[in-house]
């Protein structure tokens, strides 16, 4: 970095928050509305979907016809900046025998990864907080569903989620908006599921089918949620949390700020955050009564491990030596096919919301299976405007089928290819299993001793692998998918050839982008960095509100629980500040 003059801000805030995604955004919202003064640090630029989204552009307007880049891995019009690879911000792998490289998704923009998610908003259930008590693996959380339920209720009402109350014991009911009706391919899925005993119920997505306040419009069914919604009809942290927090006048937002370390005093308490301004490459310091990390599970662990001091020689909040450990992601495996009875179907608008209208929650008893944790199934297919400016590789499929009784040639161009598109479009169906991995201490991220990023900050090195539990779970996913596709009368076109040689198509850890567990909560400071309030055992005015505090992940997406836990922690901070205990 060269010689720097560190620039210290004179203003002292009640809270300095690092990261503006689900956890950091919720913390900023709660604290600002309580009247506290907040400095919110974000590594990327400002982003307001109302002005910056590509939501309503036609696919052909994409400069690369939707082709992926490192800056937008899901195409030119996707709402998220960056992804698995960022220029000048490397990460490394141990490459130890038997490991599988971690794939680390990083968003660099206001709202973080809430600009890239399916808005699947599932509550953890009572069993999900106490898995060790059920199967003896991993650890129980220091809290239970009853501790988090009031906050799930609040965010349901604040942010909006559609669905139906089903009375399922480990997939709790909530306060739901009306769900959209199933599309044609989803009706076939629902019928097939009923015939083989697999439940298919309305999805639970954070998309407004009715308005919840005057600031946000209801969904108008363009199905382009992945591009970010200009009317704030779906949840993202920028539109629903940070921008409203800014309007209180209690939040100072610092963008393009790469956090370097959490600063501490001689007593070991947090005093603020040091960051590098990406525009002038100078280092700045901002002070606060509390520091709240919401930078993502791995990025928050990186900050803590890089924040060494005489009182915290192993990294901040790391007397337990487990910061960075127990890293885990949702498991994932996929399969898809063609429904012959939907070939050459009549054209009509079937876009709906930008996501599935139905899904399958976990329905089996793991005690009767050879793997300990469950999964849910996400569905796709049917009509719909291409999300990213490209479609689904018809040129690789059209030679596999007889169309109108005639075997087609693969590939093609011009009129014949267009005809094949019209015939096959709307007939495809896909399904993805998303399951729970067992948190393992030997899956971790650590500081690479010899590599730094563009800003001179030491980077993370990953050491991760799948266990037999996850591999057997993926095999079960594949068997289930085949059963559903068969019951639908579908022809499998992809994902059906996976076997034990490639772990049944199990995605690499990190690929599903549900990272969690690196700064886990617990009652014992010897094996957990945080207490039940996501407060550091070693540093009472330091908190973590992203996926880091998770003890286990459940067979659900984690965003709704990040939001609920962040609200719970933030309300705790407000009360403790009133008592002057922090």
C-alpha positions in Angstrom: 0.0 0.0 0.0 2.9 2.3 0.5 3.1 5.1 3.0 -0.4 6.2 4.1 -1.7 9.0 6.2 -4.6 7.5 8.1 -7.5 9.9 8.1 -9.6 9.8 11.3 -13.1 11.1 11.4 -13.9 13.2 14.5 -17.6 12.1 14.6 -18.3 9.2 16.9 -21.3 7.1 16.1 -23.5 4.9 18.2 -22.8 2.1 15.8 -20.5 1.4 12.9 -21.9 -1.3 10.6 -19.9 -3.1 8.0 -21.9 -4.5 5.1 -25.3 -3.4 3.8 -26.9 -6.8 3.0 -29.7 -8.5 4.9 -28.0 -8.4 8.3 -26.3 -5.1 8.0 -29.3 -3.4 6.4 -31.7 -4.6 9.1 -29.3 -3.4 11.8 -29.1 0.0 10.2 -32.9 0.1 9.9 -33.6 -0.8 13.5 -31.0 1.4 15.0 -31.8 4.4 12.9 -35.5 4.2 13.7 -34.6 4.0 17.3 -32.8 7.4 17.0 -29.2 6.0 17.1 -26.5 7.5 14.9 -25.1 5.0 12.5 -22.2 4.8 10.1 -22.9 2.2 7.4 -19.8 1.0 5.5 -20.3 -0.7 2.1 -17.5 -2.1 -0.1 -19.4 -1.4 -3.3 -21.2 1.6 -4.9 -24.6 3.1 -4.2 -27.5 1.2 -5.8 -31.1 2.2 -5.9 -33.3 -0.2 -7.9 -35.7 2.6 -8.7 -33.0 4.3 -10.8 -30.3 1.8 -11.4 -32.2 -1.4 -12.3 -32.3 -2.9 -15.8 -35.7 -4.5 -15.0 -37.7 -3.5 -18.0 -35.2 -3.6 -20.8 -35.6 -6.1 -23.6 -33.1 -9.0 -23.7 -31.8 -7.9 -27.1 -30.7 -4.6 -25.6 -28.0 -6.4 -23.6 -24.6 -5.4 -25.1 -23.4 -9.0 -25.1 -26.9 -10.6 -25.6 -26.8 -11.5 -21.9 -23.4 -13.3 -21.9 -21.8 -13.7 -18.5 -18.9 -11.7 -17.2 -17.0 -11.7 -13.9 -18.8 -8.4 -13.1 -22.2 -10.0 -13.8 -22.0 -13.8 -13.8 -25.7 -14.1 -14.5 -25.8 -11.7 -17.5 -25.6 -8.0 -18.3 -29.0 -7.2 -16.8 -28.7 -9.2 -13.5 -29.1 -7.0 -10.4 -25.9 -8.0 -8.7 -22.4 -6.6 -9.2 -19.6 -9.2 -9.1 -19.9 -12.8 -7.9 -17.4 -15.7 -7.6 -14.5 -13.8 -8.9 -13.6 -10.1 -8.4 -10.7 -8.3 -10.1 -7.8 -7.8 -7.7 -9.6 -9.4 -4.8 -8.4 -13.0 -4.8 -8.9 -15.8 -2.4 -7.0 -19.1 -2.2 -7.5 -22.8 -1.3 -5.3 -25.1 0.8 -5.6 -27.8 -1.8 -5.2 -30.4 0.9 -5.9 -34.0 -0.2 -9.6 -34.8 -0.2 -10.7 -31.2 -0.2 -13.1 -29.5 -2.7 -12.5 -25.9 -3.6 -14.9 -23.4 -1.9 -16.7 -21.2 -4.4 -17.1 -17.8 -2.8 -19.7 -15.4 -4.1 -19.2 -11.8 -3.1 -21.5 -8.9 -4.0 -20.0 -5.4 -4.1 -22.9 -2.9 -4.0 -25.5 -1.5 -1.7 -27.7 -4.3 -0.5 -25.1 -6.9 -1.0 -26.3 -10.4 -1.9 -29.9 -9.4 -1.5 -29.5 -8.3 -5.1 -28.9 -11.9 -5.9 -31.3 -14.4 -4.4 -34.5 -16.2 -5.2 -36.3 -14.4 -2.4 -37.2 -17.8 -0.9 -38.2 -16.8 2.6 -38.4 -19.8 4.8 -38.5 -19.9 8.6 -36.3 -22.4 10.4 -38.4 -24.7 12.5 -38.2 -26.0 16.1 -36.1 -29.0 15.1 -33.6 -26.9 13.1 -32.3 -25.2 16.3 -31.8 -28.5 18.1 -30.4 -30.9 15.6 -27.8 -32.4 17.9 -30.5 -33.4 20.3 -32.2 -35.2 17.5 -29.3 -37.0 15.6 -26.3 -36.4 17.8 -24.4 -34.5 15.1 -23.0 -30.9 15.3 -24.3 -28.7 18.0 -27.6 -27.2 19.2 -28.2 -23.5 19.0 -28.2 -21.6 22.3 -31.6 -20.3 21.3 -34.8 -22.0 20.1 -37.6 -21.3 17.6 -39.6 -19.6 20.4 -36.8 -17.0 20.7 -36.8 -16.2 17.0 -40.6 -16.5 16.2 -41.5 -12.9 17.3 -38.9 -11.6 14.9 -40.0 -13.8 12.0 -43.5 -12.4 12.7 -42.3 -8.9 12.5 -40.3 -9.3 9.3 -43.2 -11.1 7.6 -45.3 -8.0 8.3 -42.6 -5.5 7.6 -41.2 -6.9 4.4 -43.9 -9.1 3.0 -43.9 -12.7 2.0 -46.5 -14.7 0.1 -47.5 -18.3 0.9 -50.1 -20.4 2.8 -50.3 -21.7 6.3 -50.0 -25.5 6.1 -49.7 -26.5 9.7 -46.4 -28.3 9.1 -44.5 -28.8 12.4 -41.0 -27.9 11.2 -42.0 -25.5 8.4 -43.8 -23.0 10.5 -46.8 -20.9 9.4 -46.4 -17.2 9.1 -48.1 -14.0 8.1 -48.5 -14.5 4.4 -49.7 -12.5 1.5 -51.8 -14.3 -1.2 -49.7 -16.6 -3.3 -49.8 -16.5 -7.1 -51.6 -19.4 -8.8 -49.5 -22.3 -10.1 -48.4 -22.1 -13.8 -49.1 -24.9 -16.2 -45.9 -26.8 -15.6 -46.3 -26.4 -11.9 -49.8 -28.0 -12.1 -48.1 -31.0 -13.7 -45.5 -31.0 -10.9 -48.3 -30.8 -8.2 -50.3 -33.6 -9.8 -47.1 -35.8 -10.1 -46.2 -35.1 -6.5 -49.6 -36.1 -5.3 -49.5 -39.4 -7.1 -46.2 -40.4 -5.4 -46.6 -38.9 -2.0 -44.4 -35.8 -2.4 -45.9 -32.6 -1.1 -46.0 -29.6 -3.5 -47.3 -26.4 -1.8 -47.3 -22.7 -2.6 -43.9 -21.1 -2.4 -42.9 -18.6 0.3 -41.2 -15.7 -1.5 -40.6 -12.2 -0.4 -42.5 -10.6 -3.3 -45.5 -8.3 -2.7 -48.7 -9.7 -4.2 -50.3 -6.9 -2.2 -48.9 -3.6 -1.0 -47.6 -3.5 2.6 -46.9 0.2 2.7 -47.1 3.4 0.5 -43.4 3.3 -0.4 -43.5 -0.1 -2.2 -45.5 -1.1 -5.2 -47.1 -4.5 -5.6 -45.6 -7.0 -8.1 -46.8 -6.6 -11.7 -45.6 -10.0 -12.7 -42.8 -9.2 -15.1 -40.8 -12.1 -13.6 -37.6 -10.0 -13.7 -36.9 -10.0 -9.9 -33.3 -11.0 -10.7 -32.8 -7.6 -12.3 -34.0 -5.7 -9.1 -37.4 -4.2 -8.9 -38.0 -0.5 -9.7 -41.2 -0.4 -7.7 -39.6 -2.1 -4.7 -42.1 -4.9 -5.2 -39.6 -7.5 -3.9 -37.3 -7.5 -1.0 -33.8 -6.2 -1.3 -31.9 -4.6 1.6 -31.2 -1.4 -0.4 -34.9 -0.7 -1.3 -36.6 -2.0 1.9 -34.1 -1.3 4.7 -31.1 0.9 3.8 -32.9 3.6 1.8 -35.7 4.0 4.4 -33.0 4.1 7.1 -31.2 6.9 5.2 -34.4 8.9 5.1 -34.4 9.1 9.0 -31.3 11.3 8.8 -29.6 9.0 11.3 -27.4 7.1 8.9 -24.2 8.2 7.2 -23.5 5.8 4.3 -19.9 5.3 3.1 -19.7 3.5 -0.2 -16.7 2.0 -2.0 -15.1 1.4 1.4 -13.1 -1.8 1.9 -13.0 -2.6 5.6 -9.5 -3.5 6.8 -9.9 -4.2 10.5 -11.9 -3.6 13.6 -10.1 -1.2 15.9 -9.8 -1.9 19.6 -8.5 0.0 22.7 -6.1 -1.2 25.5 -9.0 -3.0 27.2 -9.8 -4.9 24.1 -13.1 -3.1 23.4 -14.1 -2.2 19.8 -13.6 1.5 19.0 -14.4 1.6 15.3 -13.4 0.4 11.9 -10.5 1.1 9.6 -11.3 1.0 5.8 -9.6 1.8 2.5 -11.4 4.2 0.2 -11.4 2.6 -3.2 -11.5 5.9 -5.0 -8.4 7.6 -3.5 -6.8 4.4 -2.0 -6.3 6.1 1.3 -7.0 4.6 4.7 -9.7 6.1 7.0 -10.9 5.4 10.5 -14.4 5.8 11.8 -15.3 5.5 15.5 -18.4 4.1 17.3 -19.7 2.9 20.6 -20.4 -0.5 19.0 -19.2 -2.3 15.9 -21.6 -4.6 14.0 -20.4 -6.9 11.3 -22.7 -7.8 8.5 -20.2 -8.3 5.7 -21.1 -12.0 5.0 -20.0 -15.0 7.1 -16.6 -15.3 5.4 -15.9 -11.6 5.1 -16.8 -11.0 8.7 -14.5 -13.8 9.7 -11.7 -12.3 7.6 -12.2 -8.9 9.4 -12.0 -10.6 12.8 -8.9 -12.6 12.0 -7.2 -9.6 10.5 -8.0 -7.5 13.7 -5.1 -8.6 15.9 -3.9 -6.7 18.9 -2.1 -7.4 22.2 -5.5 -8.2 23.9 -6.6 -10.3 20.9 -3.5 -11.9 19.5 -5.4 -14.6 17.7 -7.8 -12.2 16.1 -10.7 -10.3 17.5 -13.4 -12.5 19.3 -11.2 -15.5 18.7 -10.0 -16.8 22.0 -11.9 -20.0 21.2 -9.9 -20.4 18.0 -13.0 -21.2 16.0 -13.5 -18.0 14.0 -13.6 -19.1 10.4 -14.4 -22.7 11.3 -17.7 -24.7 10.9 -18.0 -23.0 7.5 -20.9 -24.6 5.6 -23.2 -23.9 2.6 -26.5 -25.5 1.5 -26.1 -28.6 -0.5 -27.4 -28.6 -4.1 -28.1 -31.0 -7.0 -30.3 -30.5 -10.0 -32.2 -32.2 -12.9 -34.5 -31.2 -15.7 -36.4 -32.4 -18.7 -39.0 -31.9 -21.4 -42.7 -32.5 -21.2 -43.7 -34.0 -24.6 -47.4 -33.1 -24.0 -46.4 -29.5 -23.8 -44.5 -29.3 -27.1 -45.7 -26.6 -29.5 -48.1 -25.3 -26.9 -50.3 -22.2 -27.4 -48.6 -18.9 -26.7 -49.8 -16.8 -23.8 -48.3 -14.8 -20.9 -47.3 -17.0 -18.0 -44.5 -14.9 -16.4 -45.9 -14.6 -12.9 -43.4 -13.6 -10.2 -39.6 -13.9 -10.7 -39.4 -17.3 -9.1 -41.3 -20.5 -8.4 -44.9 -20.5 -7.5 -44.7 -23.9 -5.8 -42.0 -25.8 -3.9 -41.6 -29.0 -1.9 -40.6 -28.8 1.8 -38.8 -31.7 3.4 -41.3 -34.5 3.9 -39.4 -37.6 5.1 -38.0 -38.9 8.4 -34.2 -38.9 8.3 -34.1 -41.7 10.9 -35.3 -44.0 8.2 -32.7 -42.8 5.7 -28.9 -43.1 5.4 -28.2 -39.4 5.7 -29.1 -37.2 8.7 -30.5 -33.9 7.3 -33.2 -33.0 4.8 -33.6 -30.8 1.7 -36.4 -28.9 -0.1 -37.1 -28.8 -3.8 -37.2 -25.7 -6.0 -38.9 -25.9 -9.4 -38.6 -24.0 -12.6 -39.7 -24.1 -16.2 -42.6 -23.1 -18.4 -43.0 -19.9 -20.4 -41.3 -16.7 -19.4 -39.2 -13.9 -20.8 -35.5 -14.9 -20.7 -34.1 -13.5 -17.5 -30.6 -12.7 -18.7 -30.9 -12.1 -22.4 -30.3 -15.7 -23.4 -32.4 -18.8 -23.3 -31.6 -22.4 -22.4 -29.4 -23.9 -25.1 -32.1 -25.2 -27.5 -29.4 -25.9 -30.0 -28.1 -28.7 -27.8 -31.5 -30.2 -27.3 -33.4 -30.1 -30.5 -31.7 -33.1 -32.1 -32.8 -35.3 -29.2 -36.6 -35.4 -30.1 -39.0 -36.1 -32.7 -41.0 -33.0 -33.4 -44.2 -33.5 -35.3 -43.1 -37.1 -35.9 -39.8 -36.1 -37.5 -36.4 -36.5 -36.0 -34.6 -33.1 -35.9 -31.0 -32.3 -36.6 -29.2 -30.8 -33.6 -28.2 -27.1 -33.8 -29.4 -25.1 -36.8 -29.9 -21.5 -37.6 -32.4 -19.2 -39.2 -36.0 -20.4 -39.7 -35.5 -24.0 -38.6 -33.9 -23.0 -35.3 -36.7 -20.5 -34.7 -39.3 -23.2 -35.3 -37.6 -25.5 -32.8 -37.5 -22.7 -30.2 -41.3 -22.2 -30.7 -41.9 -25.9 -30.4 -39.8 -26.6 -27.3 -40.2 -23.3 -25.5 -42.6 -23.7 -22.5 -42.2 -27.5 -22.4 -39.2 -27.6 -20.1 -39.2 -28.3 -16.4 -36.3 -28.2 -13.8 -35.9 -29.0 -10.2 -33.2 -28.2 -7.7 -32.6 -29.8 -4.2 -31.3 -27.4 -1.6 -30.4 -29.2 1.6 -28.6 -29.0 5.0 -25.0 -30.0 5.4 -23.7 -31.0 8.8 -21.4 -28.2 10.2 -17.9 -29.5 10.5 -15.0 -27.9 12.4 -12.5 -29.0 9.7 -14.3 -26.9 7.0 -12.9 -23.5 7.5 -11.5 -20.2 6.1 -8.3 -18.7 7.4 -5.9 -15.9 6.6 -3.5 -16.7 3.8 -0.1 -15.7 5.2 1.4 -14.7 1.8 -1.4 -13.2 -0.3 -3.1 -9.7 -0.1 -5.7 -8.0 -2.2 -5.4 -4.8 -4.2 -5.9 -2.8 -0.9 -3.1 -4.6 0.9 -5.6 -6.6 3.1 -4.6 -10.3 3.7 -7.1 -12.6 1.9 -8.9 -15.8 2.9 -7.7 -19.3 2.3 -10.3 -22.1 2.2 -10.3 -25.7 3.3 -13.6 -27.5 2.6 -14.9 -30.9 1.6 -18.1 -32.8 1.5 -18.8 -35.7 3.9 -20.7 -38.9 3.1 -23.8 -37.3 4.6 -24.0 -34.7 1.8 -23.1 -37.1 -1.0 -25.8 -39.6 0.1 -28.3 -36.7 0.4 -27.5 -35.7 -3.2 -28.0 -39.3 -4.4 -31.5 -39.2 -2.8 -32.2 -35.9 -4.5 -31.5 -37.4 -7.8 -33.6 -40.4 -7.2 -36.5 -38.2 -6.1 -36.1 -36.0 -9.2 -36.3 -39.0 -11.5 -39.4 -40.2 -9.7 -41.1 -36.8 -10.1 -40.1 -36.5 -13.8 -41.3 -40.1 -14.5 -44.6 -39.4 -12.8 -45.0 -36.2 -15.0 -44.3 -38.2 -18.2 -41.2 -36.1 -18.8 -38.1 -36.9 -20.7 -34.9 -36.2 -18.7 -32.6 -33.9 -20.7 -29.9 -32.9 -18.1 -28.7 -34.0 -14.7 -29.8 -37.6 -15.1 -26.4 -39.2 -15.8 -24.8 -38.2 -12.5 -23.5 -41.0 -10.4 -21.1 -41.9 -7.6 -18.1 -40.8 -9.7 -19.1 -37.1 -9.5 -20.9 -37.3 -6.2 -24.3 -37.4 -7.9 -23.9 -33.9 -9.2 -23.4 -32.4 -5.8 -22.5 -28.7 -6.2 -19.1 -27.5 -4.8 -19.4 -26.0 -1.4 -20.1 -22.3 -1.6 -21.8 -22.6 -5.0 -25.3 -22.3 -3.6 -24.3 -19.0 -2.0 -25.7 -19.7 1.5 -22.4 -19.4 3.5 -22.8 -19.6 7.2 -21.2 -20.7 10.5 -17.8 -19.0 10.7 -18.6 -16.9 13.8 -21.0 -19.2 15.5 -23.0 -18.4 18.6 -23.0 -20.6 21.7 -23.1 -20.5 25.5 -19.5 -21.5 26.0 -16.8 -19.0 25.1 -14.3 -21.9 24.8 -16.0 -23.1 21.6 -18.0 -20.2 20.2 -17.1 -16.5 19.4 -20.6 -15.2 20.1 -23.3 -15.5 22.8 -27.0 -16.0 22.1 -27.4 -12.3 21.2 -24.7 -12.5 18.5 -22.5 -10.5 20.8 -18.8 -11.4 21.1 -17.8 -13.2 24.3 -14.4 -11.5 24.2 -15.6 -8.0 23.3 -19.0 -6.9 24.6 -19.5 -4.1 22.1 -18.9 -6.2 19.0 -21.7 -8.0 17.2 -22.2 -10.1 14.0 -25.5 -10.1 12.1 -24.9 -12.0 8.9 -24.7 -15.8 8.4 -21.7 -16.1 10.6 -23.6 -16.7 13.9 -25.4 -19.8 12.5 -24.7 -23.0 14.4 -26.4 -25.0 11.6 -28.2 -24.2 8.5 -31.4 -26.2 8.2 -33.0 -27.4 4.9 -34.0 -23.8 4.2 -32.5 -20.7 2.6 -31.0 -18.6 5.3 -31.9 -15.0 4.4 -35.2 -14.8 6.4 -33.3 -16.1 9.5 -30.5 -13.6 9.0 -33.1 -10.8 9.0 -34.9 -12.2 12.1 -31.7 -12.6 14.1 -30.4 -9.2 13.0 -33.6 -7.6 14.2 -33.4 -9.5 17.5 -29.7 -8.4 18.0 -30.4 -4.9 17.0 -33.3 -4.5 19.4 -31.0 -5.9 22.1 -28.3 -3.3 21.3 -30.9 -0.5 21.6 -32.0 -1.7 25.0 -28.4 -2.2 26.3 -27.5 1.2 25.1 -30.4 2.7 27.1 -28.9 0.9 30.1 -25.4 2.1 29.3 -24.1 -1.4 29.5 -22.4 -1.1 26.1 
